[in-house]
Amino acid sequence: MYEESLRCVTLEAGQDLSAPQFCFVSIAGDGQVDPTGAGALTDGVLQNDPNATGTAATVAIGGISRVVCGGVAIRLKAPTTKAVLDYRKRAFQLISLPHGRTQMISRLGEAGVLFDRCFVYAEGYDGPIPILHKDRALRAMIDYIETEVDGSEGF
């Protein structure tokens, strides 16, 4: 079904890739294929399951492919109410525009600052946690606390 429109290349596996079939892979500096780390750019999707370094790895670089998604886990400690209020003051700015319109500016760096203060551990990343992941994890935690834990609709 998927193979009709796939454009593939065959390269050497940089390690045992029998588990990440249909996962994103990257071509390393040595020309070998390795699993793509969280937040990194991908070069394609692994189509076979090479079980040793140096064996043939078929990588789809164009077309439609089945993909198995991986996951990451982040653990944060809950911020104080004051910390959330300060974050919201610094992270968001509303600007009044002509004709009754409003523009909102979001500063992702502020989410990174509060995230780093609340950070406990993370797994599944092969490097620093991308700022977009920090922002989303922080907002999800704040939303959860506001709606599920204390039942209120805001800090």
KEDO-579444 format. One line per 10 residues: number of its first residue (from 1); their letters; for each residue x, y, z of C-alpha. Coordinates in steps of 0.001 Angstrom, whole numbers, padded with zeros to 6 digits. Each point is the difference from the previous one (the first is absolute). Layout:
KEDO-579444
NUM = a = X:Y:Z | ...
***
This chain:
KEDO-579444
1 = myeeslrcvt = 000000:000000:000000 | 002648:002534:001017 | 002851:-001232:-002172 | -001290:001261:-003331 | 000853:003623:000677 | 003076:-000443:002222 | 003434:001232:-001017 | 002650:-001831:002042 | 003768:-000128:000465 | 002000:-002851:001514
11 = leagqdlsap = 002792:000864:002434 | 001881:-001724:002831 | -001648:-000272:003407 | 001979:001768:002711 | -001331:-002418:002640 | -002591:-002726:000542 | -003149:001505:-001538 | -002289:-003020:000328 | -002292:001812:002461 | -000533:003387:-001709
21 = qfcfvsiagd = -001482:-001239:-003295 | -002272:002710:-001449 | 001530:002582:002367 | 001787:003198:-000959 | 003726:-000351:-000657 | 002874:002342:-000731 | 003127:-000416:-002045 | 002989:000589:002276 | 003221:001716:-001012 | 001565:-003421:-000736
31 = gqvdptgaga = -002778:-000737:-002512 | -001649:-002615:002196 | -003668:-000055:001006 | -000953:000606:003659 | -003330:000652:001772 | -000952:003672:-000014 | 000079:001562:003465 | -002915:001985:001407 | -000074:003525:-001364 | 002567:-000773:-002733
41 = ltdgvlqndp = -000559:000256:-003733 | -000659:-003304:-001757 | 001350:-001234:-003319 | -002590:-002705:-000606 | -001965:-003003:001259 | 001645:-003409:000526 | -001764:-002619:-002156 | 001755:-003210:001054 | 001446:-001371:003248 | 003802:-000376:-000240
51 = natgtaatva = 001190:-001834:003102 | 003697:000970:000066 | 002386:002860:-000698 | 001027:000086:-003642 | -003007:-001905:-001383 | -002233:001511:-002688 | -002505:002577:001245 | -002706:001042:-002465 | -001120:003577:000620 | -003028:001640:-001633
61 = iggisrvvcg = 000909:003562:-000965 | -003134:000843:-001966 | -003572:-001154:-000467 | -002503:-001433:002474 | 001214:-002303:002758 | -001368:-001674:003082 | 001485:001679:003120 | 000209:-001186:003587 | 000179:002924:002413 | 002181:000002:003081
71 = gvairlkapt = -000509:001934:003157 | 001693:002059:002626 | -000779:000475:003657 | 000453:003146:002050 | -000477:000363:003752 | -000504:003457:001479 | -000697:001159:003521 | -003006:002293:000317 | 000801:003725:-000076 | -001338:002345:002639
81 = tkavldyrkr = -002979:002186:-000795 | 002297:003041:000070 | 002397:-001640:-002471 | -002872:-000716:-002433 | -001356:003536:000291 | 003474:001477:-000570 | 000524:-002309:-002987 | -003294:001093:-001561 | 000830:003693:000475 | 003384:-000398:-001681
91 = afqlislphg = -000908:-002591:-002646 | -003069:001611:-001560 | -000612:003526:-001210 | -003174:001374:-001582 | 000340:002857:-002471 | -003001:002054:-001107 | -000126:000467:-003748 | -002133:002298:-002139 | -003599:-000963:-000809 | -000590:-001694:003366
101 = rtqmisrlge = 002476:-002814:-000636 | 002434:-001422:002539 | 003283:-001822:-000496 | 001504:-002339:002585 | 003760:-000485:000212 | 001263:-003183:001644 | 003584:-000173:001292 | 001045:-003656:000045 | 003161:000786:001933 | -002095:000753:003086
111 = agvlfdrcfv = -001475:-003513:-000145 | 003549:-001337:-000155 | 000966:001918:003134 | -002928:-001323:002065 | 000399:-003488:-001488 | 003645:-000084:001091 | -000999:001046:003541 | -002613:-002793:000167 | 002042:-002664:-001804 | 000512:-003362:001749
121 = yaegydgpip = 001020:-002383:-002834 | -000630:-000926:-003622 | 000530:-003134:-002050 | -000040:-000662:-003711 | 002016:003061:-001058 | 003412:-000295:-001658 | 001009:003525:000895 | -001520:003130:001444 | -003779:000193:000250 | -001335:002233:-002811
131 = ilhkdralra = -001637:003244:001154 | -003304:-000965:-001662 | -000085:-003191:002092 | 000762:002004:003138 | -002805:002439:-000798 | -002555:-002746:-000719 | 000929:-002070:003069 | -000208:003052:002269 | -003370:001104:-001401 | -001383:-003551:000275
141 = midyietevd = 001075:-000213:003642 | -001533:003386:000853 | -003241:-000925:-001806 | -000147:-003310:001853 | 000513:001646:003380 | -002640:002631:-000724 | -002696:-002355:-001262 | 000622:-003401:001564 | 001756:000543:003298 | -001572:003044:001563
151 = gsegf = -003093:000220:-002199 | 000428:003710:-000658 | 000177:001638:-003388 | 003189:001935:000609 | 002778:000777:002430
***
